[in-house]
Structure formats: C-alpha cells, structure tokens
Amino acid sequence: MSQITAPRGTRDIVYPEVARWQMLEEKVRAFYSRFLYREIRTPMFERSELFQRGIGDATEVVQKEMYTFEDKAGRSLTLRPENTASVVRAAIEGNLFDVVFPLRFFYIGPMFRYDKPQKGRYRQFHQFGVEVFREDKPELDAEVIYAAYAFLQELHLRDISLEINSVGCEKCRPEYLETLKLAARKREADLCEDCRRKVDTNPLRIFDCKQPGCREASRGFPTITSHLCDDCTEHFIGLKAGLDAYDVNFTVNERMVRGLDYYTRTAFEITSGQLGAQNALLGGGRYNRLIRDLGGPDMSGIGFAAGMERLLLHLDSPPPREPRLCFLACQSAEQRSLAMRVARGLWESGFHAYVDYSAANLKKQFRRSDRMGAAYTLILGEEESARGAVTVKDMERQEQVRISQQELVQWLKQRDK
Ligand code: AMP
C-alpha cells in the first residue's frame, strides 16, 4: 500500500527535538510571568470573518494564505493564521477588560498559513506572542520591545537587530496614503502585477514586496515619517526615549510597515543575521482600532509574535539531561510480577523506571538498557527472587551490588544525592 506522508509544509516534532520545544515553551512561561503576563489559549479555528475584519481583507495573509473551509453546517471557518485577532475576540467575548488586571496575555501555539514552504517557513508553524490592552503610553511600547529583546538575549541569540517605525494613525495615515498613491502611480510601469493592484487598494503593502522592481521603485516613495500627526510624532519620540532608557539598540526603518493592516503608530521587527532569507524572528506593533473594530471598547493594544521554529534553529542548547533511569530486567512470569512491584515503588517515589516485559535473555535486556541510557539495571532473577533481593548494576561505573528490595529506594536516593 502507498505510504501516507505528512501534508506539505508540516513537520513532526519527535524526541529528542521535542525536548528543545518543551524547554523553549517553559522559558516563555517563566520569562513572561516576570512581567505579569498570563497565558491565554484560544481555539485553533475561528469564524473566517474574524480574520477578514481583523487582519484586513486586502492583506496577503487574508487574500492568499488562509486555510478556510466550510463545516458541515455550511459555516465558513479558518485555521488561525495569527493569534492577535483571536485574543482580542476572546477578551471581548469573555469581557476580560473588567476582570483581568493588568490586561497582559501571552500565548504559545500553532498557526496556519498557505505559504511557500522552505527552510524556516512552514504551513503549520508555531508562534509565541504577547498582547497588552489598555496601556497606551509609549513607555509601555518600549517595555514590550525591551522584553522581547531581552528574551532573545536570555536565549543567547547572537547577531540580532531591532528595527522600529511609526506607521501613523487614522488621523494622519489617509493623507499620507494619497501622497503615496500619487508616487506609486508614477512608477506603475516598474511594479509587479500584484503591486499594481495594490496602488489603489493598499499602497503600503508595496513596501513589503520582495520583487527587485518594486523594491527599487519603493525606495523613492515618500515615507510616513514626515506625515505623522503631532500625537503620533510625540508617541514615536516617547518610544525612542523609552528604548534608550531600557538600553536597547535600534534603528529606525521608515519603510518597515509590517504585513497586517491593523497596526497604528509603533511597528517593530527583530531579525537575525544568521538565518538567510527567512530572517525575521519576531514582529509586532500597536493597534489602536482593532479592539473597537471587532466590537469591543475603544481601547488600544500592542503585541508581537515570534516564530518558534526560527528561534529553535538558533538555539544551541545542550541536549536535555536524561533522568536517571532504572531498567528492570527479569524473565519468568514470577520475576516479572516481582519487577512490577519494585517498579511501582520506584515510580511512586519519583524515580524513572522501565520494566522489560519481553522475557528476552538477560544479555539482550542489558543491551536494551544500555541503548536507553539507563543509569542502573536492576536484575530480578531467580536468586534475587528467592532472597527478596535485587542486583543493581551501575551502568556508568560498571559496578554491581546486591541489596534488599526494601532498601532499594533509600539506597538509590542516597546514591543520587
Ligand atoms: P507575522 O505574524 O507575519 O508578523 O510573523 C511573526 C513571526 O512569525 C515572523 O517573524 C516569523 O518568525 C514567524 N513566521 C511567520 N510566518 C511563518 C511561517 N510560514 N513559517 C515559520 N515561521 C513563520
């Protein structure tokens, strides 16, 4: 029969790699609890309109990358391509604005995008991210960015750089977009087909295009920086001062606009010099209208998402420390039931133990014990059974002792101190 393979763009995470994932997840939890963030878990699929309204109909993600399907009742559902819209929806639906304080959330989980798979880019990938609602001062933006940067530093990631920008607000952006459209129309002949369509619908997105013609043309386009309103200018100055206060190095990239429509004011991205084409580690920004647009209170938010596959590509963590395993070797049915009793005592005292039920000869069982990296092989043979004893072989030191079954747990505890 033909083999069934995993869908394109997905991967299995198995031992020992899974231990690195667990370690990263634990680090996210421990790190963000220092800043009073609480974990939030939202569904992996949502009603499609959440993303259409939240992320923006004209974005790449919504137009081309969503896994959208109808369920059996004909509802349009979408596997989440990102998590900000879901966290906002959850906060509105659960009325968390009144019960959680401060309104700071982090999440960890899979996202789904119909992207072109390549190294560091998958169709099911994992992000951790944060969202903060209500707090709208630029100093908070600086703290969010500082924390993201500090987290990467705690992971010992090297060669990372931070770019920031302000993408304006609903007051100043419309006027700027008109100026941008004019400039883009003049260079229409140099733009790719996709970008030509964006000139009137969403000209900001031309800055994201990787086509050489579009990149070249957009270098000459006006940027929003000189069109920011007073409030946005003040916010941007506050952000830069805040980053200085936290001692975070950054560069301003006036052409960085980010791929989702909901951003206002602060936008930021951290890239790695060691990842090649897919060099973005994390990105995010402030969104002042999203909560209101999704039916919630008039309240701003800020957040970012980090790609966990990409972080893990960078992490040269030591292999996880194996627990000290006891391998129980036995043969006859009677010895097996004795081994089970001994194993129960070990598990209940917190030890890691494995019982070999196979009745294979002892030589084979020793080989298995070795392959599993067991610290001890416990032999429960005929003689041991008769005497209420167990033979313990220290696999590293290649020493063997016989002790009474009653004393085993105590003996191991002493030994492992
Ligand atoms: P975004 O939600 O597009 O702002 O992406 C945030 C981060 O998620 C990026 O900086 C990447 O690290 C990661 N990311 C986005 N898309 C993918 C993908 N298809 N595969 C792997 N990582 C991704």
Boltz pocket constraint, residues with backbone or C-beta under 6 A from the ligand:
constraints:
  - pocket:
      binder: B
      contacts: [[A, 81], [A, 82], [A, 113], [A, 115], [A, 120], [A, 121], [A, 122], [A, 123], [A, 125], [A, 126], [A, 127], [A, 259], [A, 270], [A, 280], [A, 281], [A, 282], [A, 283], [A, 284], [A, 305], [A, 306], [A, 307], [A, 308], [A, 309], [A, 310]]
      max_distance: 6.0
